[in-house]
Amino acid sequence: MKPLNEKLLVKDATINKVQFDREWFYKLDDMAFYLKEDLSEVEFIFLPMQIDGEQEFVKCSSFEDIMRGRKEIE
């Protein structure tokens, strides 16, 4: 399992993210690709995000939700 560091995730340009209510939310598909893991059990919400210049509503999860979901998969 690949270790996660939220400060590095915020700086990583390959992961789409949005700050909502003072918390970072990460596009779940990008995180699954980055980690090369199945994150289908991770809780998510739909948030608007600018992707390639267009606004889309995508599945997003907080860092804590991703960490909690990963532990359940183990």
Summary of the structure (lengths in Angstrom):
residues: 74
radius of gyration: 11.6
end to end distance: 9.1
largest distance: 36.6
contacts: 189
relative contact order: 0.24
helix: 34%
strand: 34%
